[in-house]
Amino acid sequence: MNAKTTITIKTDKKLRDAAKRTALKLGIPLTTVMNAQLAQFVSEGRFEVSLTPRPKKVREWERMSEEMDRHPERFKVSSVEELFRDIDVLRSRR
């Protein structure tokens, strides 16, 4: 039988409570969720974070992409320095 241990972590109380509620909705203890995440982290040697983009940022990315599609000649670069300059120009148009 595997020996059990306890891990203590600091987290925001609201986050902990929300995680408990979510686990409860799924019908599993939060400990099971955390153990599954730890096991996946160990077996794969990596972890993924999935974030929902903010609508304002999505609109901005779409606008930039549309501009690049309409005027590809404006976005051809010959050096990294030129690329960064162009990115700064796009940012300044916000």
N, C-alpha and C positions, 0 to 999 in steps of 0.2 A: 504494500500500500504506500502511496506517495505521501510524504510528510507535507502538511499544510503550513502556510505562514501568512502573515498579514502585512500588507503594504499600506502605508499611510501617505496620502498625497494632499497637498493644499489645492483647493479649487474654490471657485465662487459658489456660495450657498445656493444662489438661484440656478446655476448650472447643474449642481448636484441634484437639486429638487426636480428640475425639469428632466434630467436623465432618469431619475427614479420613476417619474410618472410615465415616461416613454417606455421604459422596460416593463412597467406594470401593465400598460396597454397591450404589450406584446406577450404578456403572461410569463415573463422570465425575470429572475432577480437581476439587479444591476451587477452583482458579483459575477454572474454568468457572462454578461456582456463584456465586462472588463477582462475576465479570464480569456474569453475568445479573442479579444483584441490583442492581448499579450501573446497568446499562442501564435496568432497570425504574424505578429511582429517578429517573433523569434524564428518561425519557420521560413518566412520570406525575406527577413533582413531589411524590411522597409515598412513604411506606413503611408497611407494616403489620407489626404485631407480634402474633403469635398465642400466647397463653399458655393453659395448661391450668389451670383453677381448682382450688384445693385442695379436697378433699372436705369438710373442715370448713366452709369458707366456703360451698360449695354448699348444704350442709344448713342453714346459718344463713340464707342468702338464701331458700331454700324455706320455712323456718319463718316468716320475716317476711312473705313473699308470702301464705302460707296465712292468717296472722293478719289481714292486710289484706283478704283475700277474705271471711273470716268476719265481720269487724267494720269495714266501710268507714266507718261513721260516726265511728270513732275517728281516722280519717286524713284527714278533711276539714280543710283549713287555709284561713285567710283572709289570711295574710301570710307572707312569707319567714321572718320571725323565728319565727313559730309552727311552720313546717315544720322549722326547725333544732332547735327545742325538742323536737319529736316524735321527730326522728332521735336526739337525745341520749337520750331516754327508752328507745327501742328498744335502743340500744347498751348502756345500763346494765342491761338484762335478761339479758345474756349470761351 
